Every structure is written in structure tokens, then in C-alpha cells.
Amino acid sequence: MAGSARSSEPFPAEGLPLKQAQAQILEALQPLGCSEALPLSACRGRITAEAVTAAAAVPGFRASIMDGYAIAGDAPPEPGQRWRLVGRSAAGTPFAGVLAAGEAVRVLTGAVVPQGSGRVLPQELVQPLALPQGSGLELVRPAGANPWIRGPEEEAAAGQELVAAGCRLGVAELGRLASCGVEQLRVWVRPRLGLLISGDELLSPGAVRGPGQIWESNSALLTALLEQLGYGVSQQRVVADQPEPLRQALLELAGCCDVVVSTGGVSAGDSDWIRGLVAELGEVRFWKLFLKPGRPFAWGQVGGTPFFGLPGNPVAAAITALQLLWPALQRLEGGEIQWLPRLPVRLEQELRRGAGRPELARARLVVAPDGMLLARVEGSQASSRIGSLQAADLLLEIPAELGTLDAGTELWAQLLRLPIF
């Protein structure tokens, strides 16, 4: 991502609206374009670099859908009709012969239906018989039209595309690929992310806390969030608010990672060095978001490496990472951008707030007795309070012009619970 040493455009006083910020970042990024071959077991959440086709038909043979009896012919039988039992076909151990008229084979679910048979009778429709020439069976209930046979290409035909190039692989895709004998896939390489945490007041969890100090939580919060979204942190630095150590950390991370992400230090305080350092080492494309939480956000590049300056407050850092960093990582990886699903909900109770900035409020999803989807907002929405993220199902999209909201107010919300399949 090329650019001049500093941005030549003035930053909006109130900050850039979220949609404009998202568009600006995505327009500036291109996929990394590197692929790797991985075993199927390591591919959940990855994006295919090429289409995958079935090498052979699956299941590749006619299989019984029920435990029952494969009978000769394919005409619908009538109650009272009898067959002589000549063998057995189980999963993995098929009957080797060809059925002739009047013959039947015991067949189990998933087993090969032998040649000469066009129909399986479920076992509850027949009655075993002792015939002069051996064991047999008789149809005692109407068989119906269903032949209870799975076709040899039910899952896939030979050469059929199973997943397209650019497909993000979920549970269902991996299961289907395994069922079609696929062992290895070529997927796009994920971007390497360098995380820089800055602050003089930060202590490692477990350390003895002194006056004015806090236990550092952004690294744990963001690493867990990124892993939940399918991305990891390759390099991490926790650095005091001193310009030279911060400059060195920015250069090191930009040199070995595809993305540099920092928390804190991008506002306008006396100890906020990072935004100035990024402008010196590369470019600040924009600074400040018209959003609550998340106003102190910077986007640009350090030595050509994309840079995301997240706010220092943990909730604001997590929200802006979800809204701006996550789509960017998807673009760099080479997949179609997946946004959080949106749905309309109503407030369960009154929500007090001051108008002025659009807000993404954390809420729980509640289903009312009449089936209405409600949003329950609990506790403080302060950007420093990580507890507001606990049990959050939704990010309520509250427009800037709205102040206190009455119970029953309808809003759009982003769904935080990701799909299973």
C-alpha cells in the first residue's frame, strides 16, 4: 500500500463515518495472493485457492437406505409375494452374486444393493419363512412406491465441483470433502498480524499492582477475538509510552508481518506517540471515527505495511477490530467479505444516552413470549468496561441523532453469534 510520508487531506473534525472508513480501507487493500497446501483437518475457516472436484462418484454404488431385503426386479410387489433368501449384503461386505427372479438378499443400511435388484423392502414389511429350499420371506404389508435405494452419485458425480475457488470452508464443506475422499487442499495464506500494546501503566496479569497501574488485557482480548474469527497474532510487543521503543517496535512488526495493529497512543494526549510515529514512518490515511465506542482510531501504513491504530480502551478496541480490522484481514486473505448478519429488534427497556454520535451498544438477544426479538441492555456501556461484552449477542446500531430511547424502539442490530455450519 503506497503513500506519501503524511496525509495531505485534513481529518474530519467529528471523525469519519464507519461505512466510509470501511470502504476506504477495503479499497486500499489487495489480497496477499500466496497459497499453501494443508491437510483437510487444518482447513476449517480457510479459503480455497482453487476449485475442488470429486475424483469419483460418491457413494459410487447403489446403497440401501434401510435395513431390509433387496429383492429381484424393480416392479412394485404385492402383499403375499414370496422370495427365497440367497445371501447377505452388509456395509463393507457386499453380496457378490446377481439376483434372479424370486430371490432376495438380506441387506443392511448403507450396504451395496446387488445386481438384479431394483428395490429394498424394509424389514418391518416382511415376515421370515421356512421354505423347502431354505429360508425365505413374505411381504405382509403394502410396500409403497419408494425403492429405498440411494443412487451411486447421490453425494457427487465424478468430476463434479464440490467447492469453488474462494470458498470459506466450514464444518459442512469439510465433512463433504472428506466423504468424497479429499485429503489435502490448497488454501490462501492468512495474513501475519503484529500486535503492539502501548502504555506506561500496564502490568502483566498476576503482577502486584501499584498506584495508577492496571493489568493489561487488550492482548488477551484481541488475541482471543481474532482466533474466534479465524486469525491469529504472529508477533506481539508490549511497550511503554516512549517514542524510541515504540518506533523500533513499529519498524520490527512492519518488517515481519502483513498487518500491524496497535492499541492506545493514537489520540492527542502528551503520551500518545504512535500516530505521529506512523506519520513519520509511513502515512496516516485517516484519524478518528464518528462512532461510539471507537473515536480514537487511525488507519494508514508503516513502510508499506497496513497499520490499524485501535483505541486503548478494551471495548473500543474490540469493537473497532470487529468492524474494521476483521474485514481487512478477509480482504488480505483473498475471500469474499463476510459481515455480521443484521436483524431488526426492539428494546426490552428504556435506554438512556446522549445524542451526538452513532453508537454500537452491546446487548443480549431475548425472545418474548409472543416471539418478538428483543434487545436487553445491561449495565454500563463504558468503552473501558469489558463486562459489557460478556454474554453480548448483539451490537445495537443507534443513529447519532437519537437520545434516550423508549422501550419498544425498533433498531437494527448486528448478530455476534457466528453460524455453526
Protein Blocks (a to p, Z undefined) as FASTA:
>chain_A
ZZdfbdfbdcdfkbpafklmmmmmmmmpccekiacdddfklmgoiacfbdcddfbdcehi
acdfbdcdddedjbdcdehiacddfbdcdehiacfbdcdehiacdddehiacdehiabdc
dfklpccdddfkbccdddfbdebjbloiacfklmpcghiafbdghiacdfklmmmmmmno
pabdcdddddddddddedfkbccehiacdehiacdfklmmmmmmmmmnopacfbdcdddd
dfklmmmmmmmmmmmmcbdcdeehiambfklmklmmmmmmmccfbgcjaddehkbacddd
eehiacddddfblklmmmmmmmmmmmmmmmmnopacddddddddddfbdcdddehiacdd
dddddddfkopacdddehjfbfklmklmgopabdcdddfklccddehiacddddfbdcfZ
Z
